[in-house]
Amino acid sequence: MGTELPGTADIGRHYDERSPIEDAFRDGQVHMYYWYDEEDGASLTEAVERLTRKVTDTLGLRAGEHVLDAGCGPGETAVSLARRFSVRVTGVTVSAFEVERANERAGESGVAGLARFEYGDFMELDYPDGTFDAVLALESLQNAPDLDRVLGELYRVLRPGGRLSLSDFSRGAEGDPRRLARFMASLRLAVLPSLEEWIERLRAAGFEVEEYTQCGPRVYGRKAKFLEAAMARRAEVAARFGEDAMADFSKNSVGFFAPRRDQVGYVIVAARKPCR
């Protein structure tokens, strides 16, 4: 299943428009959340950070390594990795807002010497072969007009033995395809693979898949928890951006909630570029 393919400029505009408010709601990390059950009392920020650690810990980072954050958002994830592991992080994004905010955040956090952010298209990276020890792609790859091409680029810029960890949405239970189409359009997703298809695409690009999980029920399946947590912060964010901006943001988010909770999964996959 697919939608009309978005171009790089369209993706950039999408995030330029949405990331400022998402940044405020989720404290610098514009990806999904992770709640154990309906009684889980974690705040939205805590639930987002929980997912961040679940994904990034699969990289097995070591001090001094160089990490590519492919589709880096407004920078909090990369800044956190630099602080926690003393790694160098290069973030790339096609959003001008995200580049500016991420570099500001690195400076404010005292890690500007370790974390830097650039405007760039991860389908055509301006780095030599084998530049990075690890690549993180946290909810970014499905925005690529050509997923197989971007996986090939990430493979190219990894050194032999380097690691890739990705997380993204996946196709879940069968259901009304119109609901999935609305979901994909709201996020500018070009594809919605199943977990098995994610693994197949990684292997076709040359990666050795080492670990994977499907945690959709605790991620997209907790969308009611997200709405509750977001509403708790709505007045705070509206005071900063204005009611008109919040109304537009909410209107453009409706499609995200269209599928049933079991129609959209969430996968985490850890893979390695062979040493040979």
C-alpha positions as a printed NumPy array, in Angstrom:
array([[  0.   ,   0.   ,   0.   ],
       [  1.273,   3.516,  -0.708],
       [  0.311,   7.121,  -1.214],
       [  1.397,   9.804,  -3.622],
       [  5.13 ,   9.984,  -3.062],
       [  6.301,  13.139,  -1.278],
       [  9.439,  14.907,  -2.447],
       [ 12.336,  16.071,  -0.286],
       [ 11.156,  19.695,  -0.32 ],
       [  7.664,  18.607,   0.739],
       [  9.085,  16.592,   3.628],
       [ 11.183,  19.576,   4.711],
       [  8.161,  21.883,   4.708],
       [  6.149,  19.298,   6.625],
       [  8.681,  19.257,   9.457],
       [  9.303,  22.996,   9.355],
       [  5.577,  23.414,  10.02 ],
       [  5.092,  20.662,  12.602],
       [  8.379,  20.375,  14.489],
       [  8.173,  23.653,  16.464],
       [  4.964,  22.544,  18.195],
       [  6.087,  18.905,  18.442],
       [  9.358,  20.142,  19.955],
       [  7.412,  21.992,  22.635],
       [  5.05 ,  19.085,  23.371],
       [  7.785,  16.429,  23.562],
       [ 10.77 ,  18.439,  24.815],
       [ 12.946,  18.099,  21.741],
       [ 12.121,  14.557,  20.656],
       [  9.433,  14.463,  17.973],
       [  9.041,  10.691,  17.767],
       [  6.611,   8.297,  19.442],
       [  6.113,   7.259,  23.04 ],
       [  6.015,   3.989,  25.004],
       [  3.497,   3.233,  27.767],
       [  3.295,  -0.198,  29.399],
       [ -0.47 ,  -0.124,  30.024],
       [ -3.381,   2.221,  30.598],
       [ -2.419,   2.612,  34.276],
       [  1.152,   3.689,  33.455],
       [  1.593,   7.119,  35.047],
       [  4.565,   8.264,  32.946],
       [  4.326,  11.774,  31.518],
       [  4.521,  12.327,  27.759],
       [  8.163,  13.403,  28.034],
       [  8.978,  10.293,  30.097],
       [  7.155,   8.004,  27.658],
       [  9.03 ,   9.503,  24.682],
       [ 12.366,   9.199,  26.497],
       [ 11.54 ,   5.58 ,  27.331],
       [ 11.206,   4.809,  23.629],
       [ 14.388,   6.74 ,  22.841],
       [ 16.389,   4.539,  25.179],
       [ 14.719,   1.36 ,  23.943],
       [ 15.887,   2.149,  20.405],
       [ 19.276,   3.744,  21.035],
       [ 20.447,   1.117,  23.529],
       [ 20.405,  -1.454,  20.703],
       [ 23.327,   0.422,  19.096],
       [ 25.764,  -0.587,  21.856],
       [ 27.628,   2.736,  21.64 ],
       [ 31.172,   3.197,  22.925],
       [ 32.985,   6.406,  23.837],
       [ 34.699,   8.085,  20.896],
       [ 32.547,   6.536,  18.184],
       [ 31.013,   8.617,  15.4  ],
       [ 27.238,   8.298,  14.999],
       [ 25.02 ,   9.465,  12.156],
       [ 21.552,  10.515,  13.309],
       [ 19.637,  10.195,  10.04 ],
       [ 16.568,  12.418,  10.302],
       [ 17.648,  13.979,  13.59 ],
       [ 14.62 ,  16.113,  14.479],
       [ 15.276,  19.11 ,  16.74 ],
       [ 18.284,  17.431,  18.303],
       [ 17.49 ,  16.216,  21.8  ],
       [ 18.162,  12.541,  20.988],
       [ 21.612,  13.291,  19.55 ],
       [ 22.448,  15.63 ,  22.442],
       [ 21.45 ,  12.902,  24.899],
       [ 23.673,  10.342,  23.14 ],
       [ 26.635,  12.729,  23.214],
       [ 26.163,  13.304,  26.954],
       [ 25.507,   9.671,  27.899],
       [ 28.153,   7.931,  25.807],
       [ 30.743,  10.619,  24.91 ],
       [ 30.222,   9.887,  21.22 ],
       [ 30.38 ,  12.304,  18.309],
       [ 27.016,  12.693,  16.606],
       [ 26.324,  14.191,  13.19 ],
       [ 22.632,  14.855,  12.615],
       [ 21.098,  15.392,   9.185],
       [ 17.607,  16.627,   8.349],
       [ 15.807,  18.353,   5.484],
       [ 14.104,  20.744,   7.915],
       [ 15.751,  24.157,   8.261],
       [ 13.968,  24.679,  11.584],
       [ 15.331,  21.416,  12.966],
       [ 18.928,  22.208,  11.962],
       [ 18.794,  25.586,  13.687],
       [ 17.044,  24.342,  16.821],
       [ 19.272,  21.267,  17.145],
       [ 22.481,  23.308,  16.957],
       [ 21.047,  25.739,  19.523],
       [ 20.195,  22.812,  21.796],
       [ 23.705,  21.36 ,  21.501],
       [ 25.188,  24.721,  22.484],
       [ 22.791,  25.156,  25.406],
       [ 23.613,  21.631,  26.611],
       [ 27.381,  22.101,  26.431],
       [ 27.972,  19.401,  23.8  ],
       [ 28.454,  21.538,  20.687],
       [ 31.901,  19.967,  20.322],
       [ 30.358,  16.514,  20.082],
       [ 26.981,  17.046,  18.389],
       [ 26.522,  19.023,  15.182],
       [ 23.634,  19.212,  12.768],
       [ 23.48 ,  19.792,   9.03 ],
       [ 20.895,  20.227,   6.326],
       [ 21.115,  17.117,   4.157],
       [ 19.2  ,  14.432,   2.286],
       [ 19.981,  10.943,   3.563],
       [ 19.252,   9.472,   0.122],
       [ 22.391,  11.239,  -1.123],
       [ 24.788,  11.767,   1.774],
       [ 27.867,  13.923,   1.381],
       [ 30.176,  11.64 ,   3.39 ],
       [ 32.875,   9.208,   2.237],
       [ 32.388,   5.459,   2.444],
       [ 32.852,   4.051,   5.951],
       [ 32.609,   7.403,   7.774],
       [ 30.444,   6.266,  10.692],
       [ 30.621,   3.608,  13.381],
       [ 26.866,   3.599,  13.89 ],
       [ 23.681,   4.962,  12.34 ],
       [ 20.464,   5.819,  14.142],
       [ 17.254,   6.229,  12.116],
       [ 14.448,   6.985,  14.531],
       [ 11.151,   7.303,  12.638],
       [ 12.768,   8.846,   9.577],
       [ 13.284,   6.232,   6.87 ],
       [  9.659,   5.922,   5.78 ],
       [  9.704,   9.556,   4.692],
       [ 12.28 ,   8.699,   2.015],
       [ 10.816,   8.644,  -1.515],
       [ 12.965,   5.552,  -2.133],
       [ 13.487,   3.422,   0.99 ],
       [ 15.826,   0.933,  -0.686],
       [ 18.049,   3.747,  -1.945],
       [ 18.391,   5.297,   1.51 ],
       [ 19.206,   1.917,   3.065],
       [ 21.95 ,   1.578,   0.471],
       [ 23.342,   5.005,   1.408],
       [ 23.347,   4.18 ,   5.114],
       [ 25.134,   0.914,   4.342],
       [ 27.733,   2.815,   2.288],
       [ 28.612,   5.381,   4.972],
       [ 28.961,   2.737,   7.704],
       [ 32.369,   1.202,   8.306],
       [ 32.635,  -2.602,   8.02 ],
       [ 31.229,  -3.976,  11.278],
       [ 29.262,  -0.77 ,  11.906],
       [ 25.761,  -0.904,  13.345],
       [ 22.373,   0.448,  12.303],
       [ 19.345,   0.756,  14.583],
       [ 16.026,   1.938,  13.218],
       [ 12.519,   2.319,  14.513],
       [  9.471,   3.065,  12.406],
       [  5.839,   2.266,  11.784],
       [  4.725,  -0.994,  10.242],
       [  1.624,  -2.469,   8.703],
       [ -0.448,  -4.31 ,  11.287],
       [ -3.798,  -6.068,  11.197],
       [ -5.944,  -5.982,   8.093],
       [ -8.562,  -3.269,   8.018],
       [-10.029,  -0.382,   6.068],
       [ -7.223,   0.666,   3.68 ],
       [ -8.631,   4.19 ,   3.566],
       [ -7.778,   4.627,   7.235],
       [ -4.174,   3.579,   6.599],
       [ -3.987,   5.92 ,   3.607],
       [ -5.066,   8.845,   5.807],
       [ -2.467,   7.841,   8.408],
       [  0.312,   7.688,   5.812],
       [ -0.676,  11.004,   4.25 ],
       [ -0.667,  12.755,   7.631],
       [  2.964,  11.693,   8.216],
       [  4.095,  11.938,   4.563],
       [  4.997,   8.229,   4.555],
       [  5.953,   6.743,   1.207],
       [  5.645,   3.114,   2.357],
       [  4.263,   1.088,   5.279],
       [  6.114,  -2.252,   5.352],
       [  5.321,  -5.13 ,   7.69 ],
       [  8.015,  -6.238,  10.149],
       [  8.961,  -9.055,   7.784],
       [  9.264,  -6.607,   4.884],
       [ 11.493,  -4.316,   6.945],
       [ 13.826,  -7.233,   7.584],
       [ 13.79 ,  -8.279,   3.929],
       [ 14.688,  -4.757,   2.766],
       [ 17.575,  -4.497,   5.227],
       [ 18.976,  -7.848,   4.129],
       [ 18.599,  -6.881,   0.471],
       [ 20.717,  -3.779,   1.21 ],
       [ 23.473,  -6.036,   2.592],
       [ 22.834,  -5.774,   6.348],
       [ 22.919,  -8.663,   8.78 ],
       [ 19.825,  -8.337,  10.992],
       [ 20.715,  -9.089,  14.618],
       [ 17.655,  -8.112,  16.668],
       [ 14.089,  -7.017,  16.072],
       [ 10.871,  -6.428,  17.948],
       [  7.291,  -5.416,  17.245],
       [  6.086,  -3.153,  20.067],
       [  3.12 ,  -1.541,  18.341],
       [  0.576,  -2.284,  21.113],
       [  2.627,  -0.19 ,  23.566],
       [  3.335,   2.572,  21.034],
       [  0.619,   3.342,  18.457],
       [ -1.72 ,   1.169,  20.505],
       [ -1.479,   3.72 ,  23.322],
       [ -2.728,   6.636,  21.22 ],
       [ -5.484,   7.301,  23.763],
       [ -2.785,   7.775,  26.41 ],
       [ -1.012,  10.198,  24.098],
       [ -4.158,  12.273,  23.573],
       [ -4.716,  12.439,  27.327],
       [ -1.101,  13.475,  27.98 ],
       [ -1.086,  16.   ,  25.13 ],
       [ -4.3  ,  17.628,  26.341],
       [ -2.691,  18.089,  29.738],
       [ -0.047,  20.285,  28.084],
       [ -2.246,  21.95 ,  25.477],
       [ -2.81 ,  25.226,  27.319],
       [  0.925,  25.584,  27.969],
       [  1.814,  25.054,  24.302],
       [ -1.086,  27.19 ,  23.034],
       [  0.101,  30.091,  25.174],
       [  3.393,  29.942,  23.279],
       [  2.136,  29.442,  19.71 ],
       [ -1.421,  30.798,  19.751],
       [ -4.816,  29.174,  19.317],
       [ -4.832,  29.485,  15.514],
       [ -1.561,  27.574,  15.223],
       [ -2.835,  24.915,  17.612],
       [ -6.063,  24.549,  15.648],
       [ -4.128,  24.038,  12.388],
       [ -1.811,  21.566,  14.087],
       [ -4.739,  19.557,  15.434],
       [ -6.56 ,  19.596,  12.095],
       [ -3.485,  18.284,  10.277],
       [ -3.077,  15.522,  12.879],
       [ -6.53 ,  13.972,  12.468],
       [ -5.38 ,  11.429,   9.876],
       [ -2.749,  10.084,  12.264],
       [ -5.489,   8.759,  14.545],
       [ -7.672,   7.295,  11.766],
       [ -6.562,   3.611,  11.858],
       [ -7.627,   1.158,  14.525],
       [ -4.984,   0.729,  17.203],
       [ -4.03 ,  -2.728,  15.845],
       [ -3.678,  -1.604,  12.219],
       [ -0.383,   0.225,  12.82 ],
       [  2.6  ,  -1.497,  14.379],
       [  5.952,  -0.148,  15.497],
       [  9.2  ,  -1.975,  14.794],
       [ 12.706,  -1.686,  16.192],
       [ 15.446,  -3.404,  14.183],
       [ 19.182,  -3.623,  14.908],
       [ 21.492,  -4.649,  12.06 ],
       [ 25.175,  -4.695,  11.177],
       [ 27.281,  -4.144,   8.088],
       [ 29.369,  -7.301,   7.628],
       [ 33.102,  -7.038,   8.284],
       [ 33.943,  -9.012,   5.143]])
